[in-house]
Amino acid sequence: MSEYISAPHCFLKDGIFYFQRRVPTELRCHYTSSKISYSLRTRSARVAAARAIRAASQLDEYWYHLRSQDADLPGKHMLRPGVTGPGRRASDGVGVNADCMSLSEAVVTYLRLKGDGKGITFHRAAERACGYVIDTYGDKSLISYTKADANAFRDALIARGMAGSSITRVFGTVRSIINFAANEEGIELTNPFGKVYYDRSAGVSDRLPIPLEAIRAVQAECYRLDDEMRWLVALVADAASRGGGTTPRRHRAGRRGQLHGPDHPTSVA
């Protein structure tokens, strides 16, 4: 259970300090969640307080910038749009400047052309993956990112504790967005996020099957309790142990709708 402490914007969970801060209501259109929360990766209250104060200061500065964008500024209609633009969505169909297209504008182009009819998870995955890049190296133009940036980005994802499979998804999304936007806008570049080496098996564990002895023990307990819900569990377990999927056959014998296991005396073949 989380335990809140005196350090600003911090809470303690499993001995590790976490930073948490709610996004102001007027700025939530820029975020996919109503609060920002992440591990500070320390057990020291003093270190956590210092990191939290620094993070809060950075957020205050950035939120001031966002509020300034939301203000009625002269010539605001001439500003180039991006993912973090005030109140904008990729579906607005606003054009971008190909000469200096930034990564956030690449996301706009990608979601505008490929996101139509896709679920919210598709949009969030694209924005989250490129958001990691922007958080690490800023919202630079596509031609400004280098192989050194991509390698350092890999190291940053590993430092976050991401498994190899998660890093693969993030790199795949970023690579696809850059390639698609560059091709769409006629930008010639070599994608620096391609052919980046990392251990794809790191942090990935094999999902072992449930031992047959454990399945039999569950079925025996279901037979002992002898009610419809337990018979359903027993039949699902039997189907899984036979490799026939998880949808059991419904045997009818005795009262209407009664479920019987394969070893029950009244079961029907």
N, C-alpha and C positions, 0 to 999 in steps of 0.2 A: 504494500500500500504506500502511496506517495506521501511524503512528509515535507511540508513547507517550512522554509527556514527564513532567517532575517535578511539574507542577501537579496538584493533587488532582482525581481524577475527570475528567481531560481526556485526549483524544488528538488528534493532528494528522492531518488528511486533506486532501490537495490544498492545503496551505497554510492551511487554515481549522481553527480549534480547535472540537472537539465535546465536549459534556458527556455522560458515561455513568456510570450507577450501577445496580447490580443491586437488584431489589426483594427485600426479605427474604422468606424462604420462607413465614413465617406470614402475610404480607400479600398474597400473590400472588392470592388470591381477589378482591381489589379491582381488579386490573389485567388487561389483555388481553395483556400481554407480561411476560416475566420480567426485563426491564431497561428503563431509561429512557435514551434517547439522542436528542440533538438538537444542532443547530448553535448555537454561541455567537456566530456572525456576527462574528468578529474574527480578525485575523492576529497580534495582539499577545499575547504570553504573559502579560504583566502583567494586561491587561484580562481575558483568559480565566480566569486564576486567581481574580481577584476575583469574576467572575460565577459561576464554578463553586462557590466557597466559599459565596456567597449562596444558590445553588440547593440545595446540599447541606444548608445550615442550614434552609431552608424545608422540605425533604423530611423531615429529622429531626423537625421540629416537627409536621408533618402525620402522620408515621408514629407518633409518640407519641400523637397524638389517636386514630388508628385502633386502636392497641393498647389504649388506654383503653376504647374501645367494645367490644373483644373481651373485656375483663375481666368477671368475674361481679359486676356492679354491682346494688345493690338497685333494684328497679323497672325493670330493663332491658327486661322484656317489654312495658312501656308506651311505649317509645320509638317514634317514627314511623319507618317503614322508608324507605330510599332506595337508589339504585343503589350508593352507596358503603358501605352498611350491611354489617356483618361477616358474610361467608359467605352473603349473600342473593343470590338470582337473581330476575330479573323473573318467572320461571315459578312462583315460590313462591305467587303469587296473593294476596299480602298487600294489604290495603286501605290507602288513604291518606286524609288529611284534606283535603277539598276547600276548606275555608275559607282555608287558607294553603298550598296545594299548591306545592311547590318544583319546579324544573325536573327534578331527579333523580327525584322522585316521578312526574312526568309521563312520564318514560322508563319507569318501572316499569309504569305503567298502559298505556302504548302497547305495550310488548313483551308484557305479560301477555295482552292481548286480540288483538293482531295478529301476535305473534311465534310463535304456536303452529304448529309444522310448518315454520317458516321456517329457512333455513340459518344457520350461525353468522355469516356475513358480514352478514346482515340485522341481527342483534343488535349486532354490532361497529360497523356504520355508524351506528346510532342512538346508541350510547353514546359513540362517538368524536366525532360532530358536537356533541352537547350537552356533551361533556367540554370541547371547545374554549371553549364559552360559560362553563362553570363555572370553567375555569382562568383566564379573562380577567376575569370580573365576579362570580364566586362563585355559589353555589347559592341564588339568591334565589327568592322566590315568583313565580309566573307574572305576577301583576298588578303586580309591582315593576319589571319590565324596561321600559325606555323606548326611544323612537326614537333618542335620543342613544346609548344602550347598543348598539343594533343597528348604528348607523353607525360607532361606535368599534370594534365587533366586526369589521365589514367591513375597517376599516383594519388591525386586528390580523392578519387572515387575509392581507391583501395584504403586510404586513410579513413574514409567514412565508414569502413567496415562492410562494404558491399561484397557480395559473393561474385564469383566469376560469371555466373549466368546473368546476374543483374547488370554487371558492367557491359556484357555483350549486348543486352537490350538497349542500354543507354547509348553506346557507341553506334549501334545499328540505326537507331532513330536519328541521332545527330547527323550521321553520314548520309542517310536518305534525304533528310530535309535540305542539307547543303547541296547535294547533287541535283535534287529536283528543282530548287530555286535557281541555281546557277544555270541549268539547262533551259529553264523557262525564260529567264531574263537575258540569255546569251552571254553569260559570264564564263570566260575560260579560266579554269583553275585546276590545280591538283589538290584533291581533298586531303588535307593533312590528318583527318580522323580515320583514314583508311590504313589498313596494315599496321595497326598498333599492337604490339605484343603484350600479352598478359596471360596469366595462368587461368584458363577458363574453368578449370576444375577446382579452383581455390574456394573453400567454404561451401562447396556443393557436396551433399551427402546423398548416398543412394537410399531410395525408399524401399526397404526390405518388406517382403510379404509377411503377413501375420502367420505365425507358426500354426500348423495344423492342430497341435495339441491345445493351443489357446482357443481355436475355433470350436473344437469338440467340448471344451470346458464351458464355453458360453452356451452352446446348444444344450448341454446337460442341465445347466441351471434354468434355461428356458423351459425345458420339458418338466422340470420339477415344479416350477411356478404355475405352468399349465393355464395360461390365458391367451387371448387372441393376439395381443401385442407381442408376447414372447414367442408365439409360434411364427409370427411374421419375421422377427429377428432371426429365429432359428433357420427359417427357409432362405432368407437372404444370405446368411452365413454358409449354408449348404451350397447355394448356387455359386457363391464366390469361391468356395473350396474346390468345386468341380470345374472352375474356369468358364462357367457359362454365363457370366455377367451377374448383375445384381437384381434382376427382376425375377422373382420366384413364380412358380406355377401355383395356382390357387386350386387346391383339392377340396372337393365338396363331399363331405360324408358326415353323417349325424345331423346336427342342427344346421340350418341354412347359413352359409358363409363361414363355417368353421374351418380353420386352417390346420393342416396336419403336416408333420415332418415326414421325411422319407422312411424313418425307422418306427413311426408310430403304428400300433397294431391295426388302426382303422384307415391308414393311408391308402390312397387310390393310385394305382400305377398310371 
